[in-house]
Amino acid sequence: MTISSLALLVLIALAITAPLPPNDKDYTVMFSTPRGQLVTNFASGTLQNMRVDVSQMGQLYEQLFYNSATQVGYLIITLVGQTSCKKDTTTKGAPFLAEWQNATYIGESESSNGVLCNVWEVLTKTDIPDKKRLYANVKTNVPVEVYSNNVLENRIESFNVGPIDPKVFNLPVPEDQCK
């Protein structure tokens, strides 16, 4: 057997045994960023809706709502008591786990807080290339951390799977206020 044949067999074996990244249909994930933001992502494949809340120092200041059936999103920003809403049909909402479904499994490693994790990597093809790595607990397959170009981007604070109340996806302002 040649070295290239052996290498091919090893790659095939890894592909067969590689775990899959988390892919829950309905979930809520809360994570913190190094900039002190707390981000909550509500994703419902069942309802085809997504919502992202961004807060800092206990103040909610940005929300993104997106419906994949209608392909319409809304960005709501609240600063100093003033709220603005923008309707957006160009941005495609992306639930937290969506970008990981085509990621490459690269093996096991410890997270920054010592949890043994499976690690997946995805490369974005934008003007500025971005290599992201998702760390998910080996035992539970729950996301733990996300790195972007080897820098901690998100630390997962909570991850809950299950149906989401449809009211979560109601806009907090009248839709006609969104231009």
C-alpha positions as CSV (number, residue, x, y, z in Angstrom):
1,M,0.0,0.0,0.0
2,T,1.4,3.4,-1.0
3,I,1.6,6.3,1.4
4,S,-1.0,8.3,-0.6
5,S,-3.4,5.3,-0.4
6,L,-2.9,5.1,3.3
7,A,-3.5,8.8,3.7
8,L,-6.7,8.5,1.7
9,L,-7.9,5.7,4.0
10,V,-7.2,7.7,7.1
11,L,-9.1,10.7,5.6
12,I,-12.1,8.4,4.8
13,A,-12.0,6.9,8.3
14,L,-12.0,10.4,9.8
15,A,-14.9,11.5,7.6
16,I,-16.9,8.5,8.7
17,T,-16.3,8.9,12.4
18,A,-16.2,12.7,12.6
19,P,-18.9,14.1,14.8
20,L,-21.4,16.6,13.4
21,P,-21.6,20.2,14.6
22,P,-24.6,21.1,16.7
23,N,-27.7,21.5,14.5
24,D,-30.7,22.0,16.6
25,K,-33.8,23.3,14.8
26,D,-35.1,25.5,17.6
27,Y,-32.8,26.9,20.2
28,T,-31.8,30.0,22.2
29,V,-28.1,30.7,22.7
30,M,-26.7,33.5,24.9
31,F,-23.1,34.5,24.6
32,S,-20.7,37.2,25.7
33,T,-18.2,39.0,23.6
34,P,-14.8,40.4,24.6
35,R,-16.2,43.9,24.2
36,G,-18.6,43.3,27.1
37,Q,-21.7,42.7,25.0
38,L,-24.3,40.1,25.8
39,V,-25.9,38.6,22.7
40,T,-29.0,36.4,22.7
41,N,-29.9,34.5,19.5
42,F,-33.4,33.0,19.3
43,A,-33.7,30.7,16.3
44,S,-36.7,28.7,15.2
45,G,-36.5,26.6,12.1
46,T,-40.0,25.5,12.9
47,L,-41.3,29.1,12.7
48,Q,-38.7,30.2,10.2
49,N,-37.8,33.1,12.4
50,M,-34.7,34.5,14.0
51,R,-34.1,37.3,16.6
52,V,-30.8,38.6,17.9
53,D,-30.7,40.9,21.0
54,V,-27.5,42.8,21.8
55,S,-27.1,44.5,25.2
56,Q,-24.3,46.1,27.1
57,M,-24.2,46.9,30.8
58,G,-27.7,45.7,31.2
59,Q,-29.1,47.9,28.4
60,L,-30.7,46.4,25.3
61,Y,-29.6,48.6,22.4
62,E,-29.9,46.5,19.2
63,Q,-32.3,43.9,17.9
64,L,-32.4,42.1,14.6
65,F,-35.5,40.2,13.5
66,Y,-35.5,38.0,10.4
67,N,-38.2,35.8,8.8
68,S,-36.7,33.3,6.3
69,A,-40.1,32.6,4.7
70,T,-40.7,36.3,3.8
71,Q,-36.9,37.1,3.6
72,V,-37.6,40.4,5.5
73,G,-35.6,41.6,8.4
74,Y,-35.9,44.5,10.8
75,L,-33.0,46.2,12.6
76,I,-34.1,48.1,15.8
77,I,-31.7,50.4,17.6
78,T,-32.4,52.1,20.8
79,L,-29.9,54.8,22.0
80,V,-30.5,57.3,24.8
81,G,-34.2,56.5,24.9
82,Q,-34.7,57.0,21.1
83,T,-35.7,54.0,19.0
84,S,-35.3,53.6,15.3
85,C,-36.4,50.7,13.1
86,K,-35.2,49.9,9.6
87,K,-36.8,47.4,7.3
88,D,-34.2,45.3,5.5
89,T,-34.8,42.9,2.6
90,T,-31.1,42.6,1.6
91,T,-29.6,41.1,4.8
92,K,-30.0,37.4,5.2
93,G,-30.5,36.5,8.8
94,A,-28.2,33.7,9.9
95,P,-29.0,31.8,13.1
96,F,-25.9,31.1,15.3
97,L,-25.6,27.5,14.2
98,A,-26.3,27.9,10.5
99,E,-22.8,28.8,9.4
100,W,-21.4,25.6,11.1
101,Q,-23.3,23.1,9.0
102,N,-20.7,23.1,6.2
103,A,-17.7,23.4,8.6
104,T,-14.8,21.0,8.6
105,Y,-14.2,18.9,11.6
106,I,-10.6,19.3,12.8
107,G,-10.4,17.2,15.9
108,E,-10.6,17.6,19.7
109,S,-9.0,20.4,21.8
110,E,-9.6,22.1,25.1
111,S,-11.5,25.3,25.3
112,S,-10.0,28.2,27.2
113,N,-11.8,27.1,30.3
114,G,-10.5,23.5,30.1
115,V,-13.5,21.7,28.6
116,L,-12.7,18.9,26.1
117,C,-14.3,19.9,22.9
118,N,-14.9,18.9,19.3
119,V,-13.7,21.6,17.0
120,W,-15.0,22.7,13.6
121,E,-13.6,25.3,11.3
122,V,-15.2,27.4,8.6
123,L,-13.5,29.9,6.3
124,T,-15.5,32.8,5.0
125,K,-14.9,34.1,1.6
126,T,-15.3,37.8,2.0
127,D,-13.0,40.8,1.3
128,I,-11.3,40.0,4.6
129,P,-10.9,36.3,5.0
130,D,-12.1,35.0,8.3
131,K,-11.3,31.6,9.9
132,K,-13.8,30.7,12.6
133,R,-13.6,27.8,15.0
134,L,-16.5,26.4,17.0
135,Y,-15.7,24.5,20.1
136,A,-18.5,22.2,21.3
137,N,-18.4,20.0,24.5
138,V,-17.4,16.4,23.5
139,K,-20.0,14.9,25.9
140,T,-23.0,17.1,25.2
141,N,-22.3,18.6,21.8
142,V,-23.3,22.0,23.3
143,P,-21.3,25.0,21.9
144,V,-18.8,26.4,24.3
145,E,-16.7,29.1,22.4
146,V,-16.2,30.6,19.0
147,Y,-12.9,31.9,17.8
148,S,-12.3,34.2,14.8
149,N,-8.8,34.2,13.4
150,N,-7.6,32.6,16.6
151,V,-9.1,35.4,18.8
152,L,-12.0,34.6,21.2
153,E,-15.1,36.0,19.7
154,N,-17.9,34.5,21.8
155,R,-18.1,32.6,25.0
156,I,-21.4,30.7,25.3
157,E,-23.2,31.5,28.5
158,S,-26.3,29.3,27.9
159,F,-27.7,27.1,25.2
160,N,-31.3,25.8,25.3
161,V,-32.9,23.5,22.8
162,G,-36.7,23.4,22.3
163,P,-39.7,25.3,21.0
164,I,-39.7,29.1,21.2
165,D,-42.8,31.0,22.0
166,P,-43.9,32.7,18.7
167,K,-44.4,36.0,20.6
168,V,-40.6,36.3,21.0
169,F,-40.6,37.2,17.3
170,N,-43.1,40.0,17.5
171,L,-41.6,43.4,16.8
172,P,-41.5,45.7,19.8
173,V,-42.5,48.7,17.6
174,P,-45.3,49.0,15.1
175,E,-44.2,47.7,11.7
176,D,-45.2,50.9,9.9
177,Q,-42.5,52.7,11.9
178,C,-39.9,50.7,10.1
179,K,-38.6,52.5,7.0
